[in-house]
Amino acid sequence: MNLKPNNMQIPLNTDSVKKLQDNHVAKISIQTKDKVEAAKNFIESKTNFFPVIKIVFKEKYSMMKKEEMENQINWELLKQKMDEMNLPDQEKDIIKKDILHKDAEKLRSKFF
C-alpha cells in the first residue's frame, strides 16, 4: 500500500534535507502563539511555586548530560585503543556489540 501522494518527493540525501530545513518557515496562528504563551507562563509559575522541583530537574539533567559526555569520551578511548591494537573491523564490531549488550542489561536491571 502506497501512502505517499503522487506529487510528494522524498529527499534522497542529507544535503536535500538540510536545504529543506533551512528553507522551512513555520507559520503559527495568533491563537497558537497565545496558547503557547499561556502554557509557558503556567509551567513557569508552577516551577517557581515549587523551586525544589526545579532544582531536582536541573540536577538530574545536568547529571545525565555529564554521563552522556563521559560515555562519548569512553567510546572514543575504546576506538583509539582498538586502532592501536590493529584489530580487524569484525573484531571491533564484536567488542562494540558486546559492550552495547552489557549496557542494555544494566539498563534493564536498573528499571526492573
N, CA, C and O atoms as CSV, one atom per row, in Angstrom:
chain,resi,resn,atom,element,x,y,z
A,1,MET,N,N,0.854,-1.175,0.000
A,1,MET,CA,C,0.000,0.000,0.000
A,1,MET,C,C,0.897,1.235,0.000
A,1,MET,O,O,1.778,1.369,0.849
A,2,ASN,N,N,0.671,2.126,-0.945
A,2,ASN,CA,C,1.477,3.340,-1.060
A,2,ASN,C,C,0.712,4.502,-0.446
A,2,ASN,O,O,-0.318,4.917,-0.977
A,3,LEU,N,N,1.207,5.028,0.664
A,3,LEU,CA,C,0.541,6.128,1.355
A,3,LEU,C,C,1.057,7.491,0.915
A,3,LEU,O,O,0.512,8.521,1.309
A,4,LYS,N,N,2.113,7.498,0.093
A,4,LYS,CA,C,2.739,8.748,-0.332
A,4,LYS,C,C,1.934,9.352,-1.484
A,4,LYS,O,O,1.659,8.657,-2.462
A,5,PRO,N,N,1.549,10.635,-1.393
A,5,PRO,CA,C,0.867,11.266,-2.507
A,5,PRO,C,C,1.767,11.298,-3.747
A,5,PRO,O,O,2.992,11.327,-3.628
A,6,ASN,N,N,1.159,11.292,-4.929
A,6,ASN,CA,C,1.924,11.240,-6.165
A,6,ASN,C,C,2.833,12.443,-6.357
A,6,ASN,O,O,3.914,12.303,-6.928
A,7,ASN,N,N,2.429,13.616,-5.899
A,7,ASN,CA,C,3.221,14.815,-6.122
A,7,ASN,C,C,4.266,15.065,-5.047
A,7,ASN,O,O,4.982,16.064,-5.114
A,8,MET,N,N,4.372,14.183,-4.057
A,8,MET,CA,C,5.320,14.370,-2.959
A,8,MET,C,C,6.646,13.713,-3.310
A,8,MET,O,O,6.682,12.542,-3.686
A,9,GLN,N,N,7.747,14.475,-3.186
A,9,GLN,CA,C,9.065,13.928,-3.444
A,9,GLN,C,C,9.812,13.794,-2.128
A,9,GLN,O,O,9.781,14.695,-1.291
A,10,ILE,N,N,10.473,12.682,-1.954
A,10,ILE,CA,C,11.232,12.439,-0.731
A,10,ILE,C,C,12.699,12.729,-1.025
A,10,ILE,O,O,13.253,12.163,-1.967
A,11,PRO,N,N,13.344,13.598,-0.242
A,11,PRO,CA,C,14.759,13.884,-0.480
A,11,PRO,C,C,15.599,12.637,-0.251
A,11,PRO,O,O,15.335,11.860,0.667
A,12,LEU,N,N,16.616,12.449,-1.094
A,12,LEU,CA,C,17.408,11.240,-1.035
A,12,LEU,C,C,18.704,11.395,-0.258
A,12,LEU,O,O,19.279,10.395,0.170
A,13,ASN,N,N,19.175,12.608,-0.066
A,13,ASN,CA,C,20.433,12.760,0.664
A,13,ASN,C,C,20.295,13.826,1.737
A,13,ASN,O,O,19.313,14.567,1.776
A,14,THR,N,N,21.280,13.890,2.595
A,14,THR,CA,C,21.210,14.802,3.731
A,14,THR,C,C,21.300,16.263,3.307
A,14,THR,O,O,20.769,17.137,3.992
A,15,ASP,N,N,21.964,16.539,2.184
A,15,ASP,CA,C,22.035,17.919,1.692
A,15,ASP,C,C,20.646,18.434,1.349
A,15,ASP,O,O,20.311,19.585,1.631
A,16,SER,N,N,19.836,17.566,0.733
A,16,SER,CA,C,18.469,17.958,0.386
A,16,SER,C,C,17.663,18.244,1.640
A,16,SER,O,O,16.907,19.214,1.698
A,17,VAL,N,N,17.828,17.395,2.642
A,17,VAL,CA,C,17.103,17.579,3.899
A,17,VAL,C,C,17.533,18.877,4.555
A,17,VAL,O,O,16.692,19.628,5.047
A,18,LYS,N,N,18.834,19.155,4.569
A,18,LYS,CA,C,19.358,20.385,5.167
A,18,LYS,C,C,18.764,21.603,4.469
A,18,LYS,O,O,18.362,22.561,5.130
A,19,LYS,N,N,18.705,21.573,3.126
A,19,LYS,CA,C,18.142,22.695,2.378
A,19,LYS,C,C,16.670,22.886,2.726
A,19,LYS,O,O,16.198,24.013,2.880
A,20,LEU,N,N,15.946,21.764,2.850
A,20,LEU,CA,C,14.524,21.859,3.208
A,20,LEU,C,C,14.359,22.462,4.592
A,20,LEU,O,O,13.476,23.292,4.810
A,21,GLN,N,N,15.206,22.046,5.531
A,21,GLN,CA,C,15.115,22.569,6.889
A,21,GLN,C,C,15.442,24.055,6.912
A,21,GLN,O,O,14.796,24.821,7.625
A,22,ASP,N,N,16.438,24.466,6.139
A,22,ASP,CA,C,16.833,25.870,6.110
A,22,ASP,C,C,15.747,26.744,5.487
A,22,ASP,O,O,15.547,27.885,5.903
A,23,ASN,N,N,15.047,26.205,4.490
A,23,ASN,CA,C,14.026,26.979,3.788
A,23,ASN,C,C,12.662,26.910,4.471
A,23,ASN,O,O,11.752,27.658,4.112
A,24,HIS,N,N,12.513,26.028,5.441
A,24,HIS,CA,C,11.218,25.848,6.099
A,24,HIS,C,C,10.933,27.016,7.047
A,24,HIS,O,O,11.743,27.347,7.913
A,25,VAL,N,N,9.786,27.618,6.861
A,25,VAL,CA,C,9.366,28.700,7.739
A,25,VAL,C,C,8.044,28.274,8.365
A,25,VAL,O,O,7.069,28.020,7.658
A,26,ALA,N,N,8.018,28.198,9.683
A,26,ALA,CA,C,6.806,27.794,10.375
A,26,ALA,C,C,5.843,28.970,10.450
A,26,ALA,O,O,6.227,30.081,10.815
A,27,LYS,N,N,4.599,28.713,10.102
A,27,LYS,CA,C,3.561,29.740,10.195
A,27,LYS,C,C,2.640,29.342,11.335
A,27,LYS,O,O,1.944,28.328,11.270
A,28,ILE,N,N,2.648,30.157,12.379
A,28,ILE,CA,C,1.850,29.879,13.566
A,28,ILE,C,C,0.790,30.958,13.705
A,28,ILE,O,O,1.068,32.150,13.574
A,29,SER,N,N,-0.426,30.517,13.972
A,29,SER,CA,C,-1.511,31.482,14.126
A,29,SER,C,C,-1.366,32.224,15.450
A,29,SER,O,O,-0.650,31.791,16.353
A,30,ILE,N,N,-2.057,33.341,15.539
A,30,ILE,CA,C,-2.047,34.149,16.767
A,30,ILE,C,C,-2.622,33.338,17.925
A,30,ILE,O,O,-2.131,33.418,19.051
A,31,GLN,N,N,-3.664,32.558,17.644
A,31,GLN,CA,C,-4.274,31.722,18.690
A,31,GLN,C,C,-3.267,30.716,19.235
A,31,GLN,O,O,-3.191,30.501,20.445
A,32,THR,N,N,-2.491,30.097,18.337
A,32,THR,CA,C,-1.496,29.125,18.767
A,32,THR,C,C,-0.419,29.804,19.599
A,32,THR,O,O,0.015,29.261,20.615
A,33,LYS,N,N,0.015,30.981,19.179
A,33,LYS,CA,C,1.024,31.722,19.947
A,33,LYS,C,C,0.501,32.033,21.345
A,33,LYS,O,O,1.232,31.917,22.328
A,34,ASP,N,N,-0.773,32.431,21.431
A,34,ASP,CA,C,-1.375,32.729,22.732
A,34,ASP,C,C,-1.416,31.489,23.619
A,34,ASP,O,O,-1.130,31.566,24.814
A,35,LYS,N,N,-1.772,30.343,23.033
A,35,LYS,CA,C,-1.829,29.101,23.799
A,35,LYS,C,C,-0.436,28.703,24.293
A,35,LYS,O,O,-0.279,28.262,25.431
A,36,VAL,N,N,0.565,28.861,23.437
A,36,VAL,CA,C,1.934,28.534,23.827
A,36,VAL,C,C,2.393,29.437,24.961
A,36,VAL,O,O,3.000,28.971,25.926
A,37,GLU,N,N,2.106,30.714,24.847
A,37,GLU,CA,C,2.494,31.675,25.886
A,37,GLU,C,C,1.805,31.350,27.206
A,37,GLU,O,O,2.424,31.427,28.268
A,38,ALA,N,N,0.512,30.984,27.143
A,38,ALA,CA,C,-0.224,30.632,28.358
A,38,ALA,C,C,0.360,29.372,29.003
A,38,ALA,O,O,0.509,29.307,30.223
A,39,ALA,N,N,0.687,28.378,28.186
A,39,ALA,CA,C,1.273,27.140,28.718
A,39,ALA,C,C,2.633,27.429,29.344
A,39,ALA,O,O,2.952,26.910,30.414
A,40,LYS,N,N,3.429,28.255,28.677
A,40,LYS,CA,C,4.753,28.617,29.200
A,40,LYS,C,C,4.622,29.319,30.555
A,40,LYS,O,O,5.337,28.990,31.501
A,41,ASN,N,N,3.709,30.283,30.639
A,41,ASN,CA,C,3.504,31.004,31.896
A,41,ASN,C,C,3.030,30.078,33.004
A,41,ASN,O,O,3.457,30.199,34.152
A,42,PHE,N,N,2.132,29.139,32.647
A,42,PHE,CA,C,1.628,28.185,33.635
A,42,PHE,C,C,2.760,27.322,34.170
A,42,PHE,O,O,2.900,27.153,35.382
A,43,ILE,N,N,3.575,26.773,33.260
A,43,ILE,CA,C,4.684,25.912,33.675
A,43,ILE,C,C,5.675,26.680,34.531
A,43,ILE,O,O,6.120,26.191,35.569
A,44,GLU,N,N,6.021,27.890,34.092
A,44,GLU,CA,C,6.970,28.691,34.861
A,44,GLU,C,C,6.411,29.049,36.231
A,44,GLU,O,O,7.153,29.064,37.214
A,45,SER,N,N,5.115,29.338,36.312
A,45,SER,CA,C,4.537,29.687,37.615
A,45,SER,C,C,4.554,28.483,38.550
A,45,SER,O,O,4.764,28.635,39.754
A,46,LYS,N,N,4.335,27.291,38.006
A,46,LYS,CA,C,4.341,26.084,38.842
A,46,LYS,C,C,5.753,25.750,39.294
A,46,LYS,O,O,5.952,25.360,40.444
A,47,THR,N,N,6.741,25.895,38.412
A,47,THR,CA,C,8.109,25.586,38.824
A,47,THR,C,C,8.642,26.649,39.770
A,47,THR,O,O,9.483,26.348,40.617
A,48,ASN,N,N,8.172,27.886,39.646
A,48,ASN,CA,C,8.577,28.908,40.610
A,48,ASN,C,C,7.901,28.673,41.957
A,48,ASN,O,O,8.456,28.993,43.008
A,49,PHE,N,N,6.701,28.111,41.912
A,49,PHE,CA,C,5.984,27.808,43.138
A,49,PHE,C,C,6.649,26.644,43.875
A,49,PHE,O,O,6.645,26.587,45.104
A,50,PHE,N,N,7.214,25.725,43.104
A,50,PHE,CA,C,7.918,24.569,43.669
A,50,PHE,C,C,9.385,24.617,43.261
A,50,PHE,O,O,9.801,23.861,42.383
A,51,PRO,N,N,10.173,25.486,43.879
A,51,PRO,CA,C,11.574,25.623,43.464
A,51,PRO,C,C,12.384,24.356,43.673
A,51,PRO,O,O,13.377,24.144,42.977
A,52,VAL,N,N,11.985,23.506,44.615
A,52,VAL,CA,C,12.716,22.256,44.852
A,52,VAL,C,C,12.637,21.373,43.612
A,52,VAL,O,O,13.629,20.758,43.221
A,53,ILE,N,N,11.458,21.310,42.992
A,53,ILE,CA,C,11.283,20.508,41.790
A,53,ILE,C,C,12.203,21.021,40.687
A,53,ILE,O,O,12.834,20.240,39.974
A,54,LYS,N,N,12.270,22.328,40.557
A,54,LYS,CA,C,13.116,22.936,39.540
A,54,LYS,C,C,14.574,22.533,39.752
A,54,LYS,O,O,15.278,22.215,38.793
A,55,ILE,N,N,15.022,22.545,40.993
A,55,ILE,CA,C,16.408,22.191,41.316
A,55,ILE,C,C,16.664,20.709,41.027
A,55,ILE,O,O,17.704,20.347,40.476
A,56,VAL,N,N,15.713,19.863,41.401
A,56,VAL,CA,C,15.869,18.426,41.188
A,56,VAL,C,C,15.983,18.138,39.696
A,56,VAL,O,O,16.858,17.378,39.281
A,57,PHE,N,N,15.105,18.739,38.878
A,57,PHE,CA,C,15.176,18.533,37.438
A,57,PHE,C,C,16.491,19.023,36.880
A,57,PHE,O,O,17.098,18.357,36.041
A,58,LYS,N,N,16.942,20.182,37.334
A,58,LYS,CA,C,18.192,20.746,36.837
A,58,LYS,C,C,19.358,19.813,37.167
A,58,LYS,O,O,20.211,19.553,36.318
A,59,GLU,N,N,19.391,19.311,38.410
A,59,GLU,CA,C,20.459,18.400,38.814
A,59,GLU,C,C,20.393,17.090,38.032
A,59,GLU,O,O,21.418,16.558,37.607
A,60,LYS,N,N,19.176,16.578,37.848
A,60,LYS,CA,C,19.014,15.311,37.140
A,60,LYS,C,C,19.528,15.427,35.713
A,60,LYS,O,O,20.278,14.569,35.248
A,61,TYR,N,N,19.128,16.484,35.021
A,61,TYR,CA,C,19.517,16.608,33.623
A,61,TYR,C,C,20.980,16.986,33.474
A,61,TYR,O,O,21.607,16.599,32.488
A,62,SER,N,N,21.546,17.728,34.416
A,62,SER,CA,C,22.973,18.022,34.327
A,62,SER,C,C,23.781,16.749,34.567
A,62,SER,O,O,24.827,16.549,33.950
A,63,MET,N,N,23.289,15.878,35.472
A,63,MET,CA,C,23.948,14.601,35.717
A,63,MET,C,C,23.855,13.709,34.469
A,63,MET,O,O,24.828,13.054,34.097
A,64,MET,N,N,22.685,13.691,33.832
A,64,MET,CA,C,22.514,12.888,32.628
A,64,MET,C,C,23.419,13.392,31.505
A,64,MET,O,O,23.991,12.598,30.758
A,65,LYS,N,N,23.544,14.708,31.390
A,65,LYS,CA,C,24.405,15.288,30.360
A,65,LYS,C,C,25.862,14.915,30.617
A,65,LYS,O,O,26.601,14.586,29.690
A,66,LYS,N,N,26.267,14.970,31.890
A,66,LYS,CA,C,27.641,14.610,32.264
A,66,LYS,C,C,27.902,13.139,31.930
A,66,LYS,O,O,28.949,12.803,31.377
A,67,GLU,N,N,26.957,12.269,32.262
A,67,GLU,CA,C,27.105,10.841,31.964
A,67,GLU,C,C,27.210,10.599,30.464
A,67,GLU,O,O,28.005,9.772,30.017
A,68,GLU,N,N,26.409,11.318,29.693
A,68,GLU,CA,C,26.443,11.163,28.236
A,68,GLU,C,C,27.794,11.603,27.683
A,68,GLU,O,O,28.341,10.942,26.800
A,69,MET,N,N,28.336,12.701,28.184
A,69,MET,CA,C,29.648,13.165,27.720
A,69,MET,C,C,30.738,12.155,28.102
A,69,MET,O,O,31.630,11.871,27.302
A,70,GLU,N,N,30.666,11.616,29.319
A,70,GLU,CA,C,31.631,10.602,29.744
A,70,GLU,C,C,31.534,9.368,28.857
A,70,GLU,O,O,32.545,8.764,28.499
A,71,ASN,N,N,30.304,9.003,28.509
A,71,ASN,CA,C,30.081,7.855,27.640
A,71,ASN,C,C,30.722,8.082,26.267
A,71,ASN,O,O,31.355,7.177,25.723
A,72,GLN,N,N,30.563,9.279,25.708
A,72,GLN,CA,C,31.169,9.596,24.411
A,72,GLN,C,C,32.689,9.539,24.491
A,72,GLN,O,O,33.343,9.027,23.582
A,73,ILE,N,N,33.247,10.058,25.568
A,73,ILE,CA,C,34.700,10.028,25.747
A,73,ILE,C,C,35.184,8.580,25.837
A,73,ILE,O,O,36.199,8.219,25.243
A,74,ASN,N,N,34.446,7.755,26.588
A,74,ASN,CA,C,34.828,6.347,26.726
A,74,ASN,C,C,34.789,5.619,25.391
A,74,ASN,O,O,35.662,4.798,25.110
A,75,TRP,N,N,33.780,5.910,24.557
A,75,TRP,CA,C,33.711,5.283,23.233
A,75,TRP,C,C,34.897,5.706,22.369
A,75,TRP,O,O,35.461,4.894,21.636
A,76,GLU,N,N,35.268,6.981,22.461
A,76,GLU,CA,C,36.422,7.463,21.698
A,76,GLU,C,C,37.706,6.781,22.171
A,76,GLU,O,O,38.535,6.387,21.351
A,77,LEU,N,N,37.876,6.640,23.492
A,77,LEU,CA,C,39.048,5.960,24.029
A,77,LEU,C,C,39.096,4.502,23.578
A,77,LEU,O,O,40.154,3.985,23.219
A,78,LEU,N,N,37.940,3.853,23.602
A,78,LEU,CA,C,37.862,2.463,23.151
A,78,LEU,C,C,38.272,2.359,21.682
A,78,LEU,O,O,39.032,1.468,21.301
A,79,LYS,N,N,37.766,3.271,20.871
A,79,LYS,CA,C,38.091,3.264,19.442
A,79,LYS,C,C,39.597,3.453,19.238
A,79,LYS,O,O,40.209,2.763,18.423
A,80,GLN,N,N,40.184,4.386,19.981
A,80,GLN,CA,C,41.621,4.621,19.865
A,80,GLN,C,C,42.414,3.377,20.273
A,80,GLN,O,O,43.365,2.997,19.590
A,81,LYS,N,N,42.027,2.745,21.381
A,81,LYS,CA,C,42.733,1.548,21.856
A,81,LYS,C,C,42.643,0.421,20.830
A,81,LYS,O,O,43.627,-0.271,20.566
A,82,MET,N,N,41.451,0.244,20.255
A,82,MET,CA,C,41.292,-0.822,19.268
A,82,MET,C,C,42.115,-0.527,18.017
A,82,MET,O,O,42.664,-1.443,17.405
A,83,ASP,N,N,42.205,0.754,17.633
A,83,ASP,CA,C,43.036,1.129,16.493
A,83,ASP,C,C,44.511,0.883,16.790
A,83,ASP,O,O,45.251,0.411,15.927
A,84,GLU,N,N,44.937,1.202,18.009
A,84,GLU,CA,C,46.333,0.965,18.409
A,84,GLU,C,C,46.677,-0.519,18.385
A,84,GLU,O,O,47.804,-0.902,18.072
A,85,MET,N,N,45.685,-1.353,18.721
A,85,MET,CA,C,45.898,-2.802,18.748
A,85,MET,C,C,45.789,-3.416,17.360
A,85,MET,O,O,46.013,-4.616,17.195
A,86,ASN,N,N,45.450,-2.611,16.364
A,86,ASN,CA,C,45.299,-3.078,14.974
A,86,ASN,C,C,44.315,-4.243,14.862
A,86,ASN,O,O,44.572,-5.222,14.161
A,87,LEU,N,N,43.201,-4.124,15.553
A,87,LEU,CA,C,42.184,-5.167,15.489
A,87,LEU,C,C,41.440,-5.088,14.158
A,87,LEU,O,O,41.226,-3.995,13.634
A,88,PRO,N,N,41.047,-6.227,13.613
A,88,PRO,CA,C,40.238,-6.201,12.386
A,88,PRO,C,C,38.849,-5.613,12.677
A,88,PRO,O,O,38.372,-5.645,13.811
A,89,ASP,N,N,38.221,-5.084,11.638
A,89,ASP,CA,C,36.906,-4.449,11.796
A,89,ASP,C,C,35.874,-5.395,12.392
A,89,ASP,O,O,35.034,-4.981,13.192
A,90,GLN,N,N,35.937,-6.671,12.001
A,90,GLN,CA,C,34.966,-7.639,12.533
A,90,GLN,C,C,35.118,-7.783,14.048
A,90,GLN,O,O,34.129,-7.850,14.779
A,91,GLU,N,N,36.350,-7.828,14.500
A,91,GLU,CA,C,36.608,-7.949,15.944
A,91,GLU,C,C,36.133,-6.701,16.682
A,91,GLU,O,O,35.564,-6.794,17.770
A,92,LYS,N,N,36.371,-5.531,16.084
A,92,LYS,CA,C,35.910,-4.274,16.686
A,92,LYS,C,C,34.394,-4.287,16.832
A,92,LYS,O,O,33.857,-3.887,17.866
A,93,ASP,N,N,33.708,-4.749,15.787
A,93,ASP,CA,C,32.244,-4.802,15.835
A,93,ASP,C,C,31.753,-5.745,16.922
A,93,ASP,O,O,30.777,-5.444,17.609
A,94,ILE,N,N,32.416,-6.872,17.084
A,94,ILE,CA,C,32.030,-7.832,18.125
A,94,ILE,C,C,32.181,-7.195,19.504
A,94,ILE,O,O,31.305,-7.336,20.357
A,95,ILE,N,N,33.294,-6.498,19.720
A,95,ILE,CA,C,33.537,-5.852,21.008
A,95,ILE,C,C,32.488,-4.775,21.273
A,95,ILE,O,O,31.953,-4.687,22.378
A,96,LYS,N,N,32.191,-3.951,20.258
A,96,LYS,CA,C,31.181,-2.892,20.415
A,96,LYS,C,C,29.814,-3.481,20.736
A,96,LYS,O,O,29.116,-2.994,21.625
A,97,LYS,N,N,29.431,-4.539,20.003
A,97,LYS,CA,C,28.133,-5.168,20.254
A,97,LYS,C,C,28.059,-5.757,21.654
A,97,LYS,O,O,27.021,-5.682,22.312
A,98,ASP,N,N,29.169,-6.345,22.111
A,98,ASP,CA,C,29.207,-6.911,23.453
A,98,ASP,C,C,29.015,-5.825,24.512
A,98,ASP,O,O,28.276,-6.011,25.478
A,99,ILE,N,N,29.685,-4.696,24.320
A,99,ILE,CA,C,29.544,-3.581,25.267
A,99,ILE,C,C,28.120,-3.041,25.258
A,99,ILE,O,O,27.544,-2.792,26.317
A,100,LEU,N,N,27.550,-2.858,24.071
A,100,LEU,CA,C,26.169,-2.371,23.980
A,100,LEU,C,C,25.199,-3.348,24.636
A,100,LEU,O,O,24.244,-2.936,25.295
A,101,HIS,N,N,25.447,-4.641,24.453
A,101,HIS,CA,C,24.586,-5.655,25.069
A,101,HIS,C,C,24.655,-5.565,26.595
A,101,HIS,O,O,23.632,-5.641,27.276
A,102,LYS,N,N,25.871,-5.403,27.122
A,102,LYS,CA,C,26.024,-5.292,28.579
A,102,LYS,C,C,25.393,-4.003,29.103
A,102,LYS,O,O,24.816,-3.996,30.190
A,103,ASP,N,N,25.496,-2.912,28.340
A,103,ASP,CA,C,24.839,-1.661,28.736
A,103,ASP,C,C,23.322,-1.836,28.789
A,103,ASP,O,O,22.660,-1.341,29.701
A,104,ALA,N,N,22.783,-2.550,27.798
A,104,ALA,CA,C,21.339,-2.793,27.772
A,104,ALA,C,C,20.913,-3.626,28.979
A,104,ALA,O,O,19.870,-3.367,29.580
A,105,GLU,N,N,21.726,-4.630,29.334
A,105,GLU,CA,C,21.423,-5.445,30.520
A,105,GLU,C,C,21.428,-4.589,31.781
A,105,GLU,O,O,20.562,-4.733,32.645
A,106,LYS,N,N,22.415,-3.694,31.879
A,106,LYS,CA,C,22.485,-2.805,33.029
A,106,LYS,C,C,21.249,-1.919,33.130
A,106,LYS,O,O,20.694,-1.730,34.213
A,107,LEU,N,N,20.825,-1.377,31.988
A,107,LEU,CA,C,19.637,-0.519,31.977
A,107,LEU,C,C,18.382,-1.307,32.383
A,107,LEU,O,O,17.549,-0.817,33.145
A,108,ARG,N,N,18.264,-2.529,31.863
A,108,ARG,CA,C,17.099,-3.342,32.216
A,108,ARG,C,C,17.070,-3.640,33.703
A,108,ARG,O,O,16.015,-3.562,34.334
A,109,SER,N,N,18.222,-3.984,34.269
A,109,SER,CA,C,18.259,-4.300,35.698
A,109,SER,C,C,17.997,-3.050,36.541
A,109,SER,O,O,17.490,-3.139,37.659
A,110,LYS,N,N,18.348,-1.885,35.989
A,110,LYS,CA,C,18.134,-0.624,36.693
A,110,LYS,C,C,16.635,-0.285,36.793
A,110,LYS,O,O,16.180,0.251,37.804
A,111,PHE,N,N,15.879,-0.604,35.735
A,111,PHE,CA,C,14.465,-0.245,35.682
A,111,PHE,C,C,13.527,-1.357,36.126
A,111,PHE,O,O,12.359,-1.092,36.413
A,112,PHE,N,N,14.009,-2.597,36.189
A,112,PHE,CA,C,13.113,-3.696,36.547
A,112,PHE,C,C,13.539,-4.376,37.804
A,112,PHE,O,O,12.890,-5.324,38.244
